[in-house]
Amino acid sequence: MKIIVLIVLHLFAHSLVAGLPAASQIDVPYVKQDTVTMRNACGLASIEMIYKYWKLSGKEQKEIGVEVLERFSKAKRYVDSDILKAKPTNLRIYPGTGTSTIHGFLKEYGAVDNFKMKQLPKGLKIALKVRGGMMTKLKSYIAKIVLL
């Protein structure tokens, strides 16, 4: 869960942390992923934490999940699952949010930077090299802002 939060904060932080010192500790409210009434809700919990930290909305994971499904109903992840067929929406079969969807969902609140690749590399060797580069970028960014 902490990794998801760090990735989401990375995606959202460029526009929101301008003016913070090079190293800061921020108190992001912890929101436990709802595993009772939902499945794969880590992205929704991350969005709720961002909402609470920046006081953007009082929405909780379930409301955020329904809104994500409405706004991104053409996304392959949701089209390929049975989630869009269920009436009323059954978040127990929620297929997850994905970083691209989180990126698009948070875009309305400010400029976001998403270094996620548009296409997967061919071959394990190239994939591992690309993944290493992405992790280096993420570690470099996180080193500037201390999150505990």
C-alpha positions in Angstrom: 0.0 0.0 0.0 2.8 2.4 0.8 4.4 1.9 -2.6 1.0 2.8 -4.3 0.8 5.9 -2.1 4.3 7.0 -3.1 3.6 6.4 -6.8 0.4 8.4 -6.6 2.1 11.2 -4.6 4.8 11.2 -7.2 2.3 11.5 -10.0 0.4 14.3 -8.3 3.1 16.1 -6.4 4.8 18.1 -9.1 2.1 20.8 -9.2 1.2 20.7 -5.5 4.6 20.7 -3.7 6.1 23.7 -5.5 7.5 25.9 -2.8 8.2 23.1 -0.3 11.8 22.9 1.0 14.0 20.3 -0.7 13.2 17.8 2.1 10.0 17.8 4.0 7.9 15.5 6.1 4.2 15.6 5.3 1.5 13.9 7.3 -0.7 12.2 4.7 -3.7 10.7 6.5 -3.7 6.9 6.4 -6.8 5.3 4.9 -7.1 1.6 5.1 -8.1 -0.2 1.9 -11.6 -1.5 2.1 -11.2 -5.2 1.7 -14.7 -6.1 3.1 -17.0 -4.6 0.4 -14.5 -4.0 -2.4 -11.7 -5.8 -4.2 -8.4 -4.2 -5.5 -9.1 -0.9 -3.8 -5.6 0.2 -3.2 -5.7 2.9 -5.9 -9.1 4.1 -4.5 -7.6 4.3 -1.0 -4.6 6.3 -2.3 -6.9 8.8 -4.0 -8.9 9.1 -0.8 -5.7 9.8 1.1 -4.8 12.5 -1.4 -8.3 14.0 -1.1 -8.0 14.1 2.7 -4.5 15.5 2.7 -5.2 18.3 0.2 -8.8 18.7 1.6 -10.1 18.3 -2.0 -13.2 16.2 -1.2 -14.9 14.2 1.5 -15.5 11.3 -0.8 -14.6 7.8 0.4 -13.4 4.8 -1.6 -16.8 3.5 -2.7 -17.9 6.9 -4.0 -14.5 7.4 -5.7 -14.8 3.9 -7.3 -18.2 4.6 -8.8 -16.9 7.9 -10.1 -13.8 6.3 -11.6 -16.0 3.7 -13.4 -18.3 6.5 -14.7 -15.4 8.6 -16.0 -13.3 5.8 -17.4 -16.0 3.4 -18.6 -14.3 2.9 -21.9 -11.0 1.9 -20.3 -10.0 -1.7 -21.3 -9.6 -2.7 -17.7 -13.3 -2.0 -17.0 -14.6 -3.1 -20.4 -12.9 -6.5 -20.0 -14.3 -7.1 -16.5 -17.9 -7.7 -15.5 -17.9 -4.5 -13.3 -19.8 -2.4 -15.9 -22.5 -5.0 -16.4 -23.4 -5.2 -12.7 -26.4 -3.0 -11.7 -26.1 -1.7 -9.1 -22.3 -1.4 -9.2 -20.7 -4.3 -7.4 -17.3 -3.1 -6.2 -16.5 -6.6 -5.0 -15.6 -7.3 -8.6 -13.6 -4.0 -9.0 -10.6 -4.8 -11.3 -8.3 -2.2 -9.7 -7.6 1.4 -10.7 -4.2 1.4 -12.4 -1.7 4.3 -12.4 -2.9 5.7 -15.7 -6.4 5.9 -14.4 -5.3 7.5 -11.2 -3.2 10.0 -13.3 -6.3 10.9 -15.4 -8.6 11.1 -12.4 -6.4 13.5 -10.5 -5.6 15.7 -13.5 -8.5 18.1 -12.8 -6.7 19.2 -9.6 -3.5 20.3 -11.2 -0.7 19.3 -13.6 0.5 15.8 -13.1 3.6 14.0 -14.3 3.3 10.4 -15.3 6.4 8.7 -16.5 4.6 5.4 -17.0 5.3 3.9 -20.3 2.7 3.9 -23.1 3.9 0.5 -24.3 5.6 -2.4 -22.7 9.1 -3.1 -23.9 9.7 -6.3 -25.8 11.9 -8.8 -24.0 12.7 -9.3 -20.4 16.2 -7.7 -20.6 14.8 -4.4 -22.0 11.9 -4.5 -19.5 14.2 -4.8 -16.6 16.4 -2.0 -17.9 13.3 0.3 -18.3 12.0 -0.7 -14.9 15.3 0.2 -13.3 15.3 3.6 -15.0 11.8 4.3 -13.8 12.7 3.3 -10.2 15.8 5.5 -10.3 13.5 8.5 -11.3 11.1 7.7 -8.6 13.8 7.3 -5.9 15.4 10.5 -7.0 12.1 12.4 -6.6 11.3 10.8 -3.3 14.8 11.7 -2.0 13.8 15.3 -2.4 10.7 14.9 -0.2 11.0 12.8 2.9 7.8 10.8 3.4 7.5 8.8 6.6 
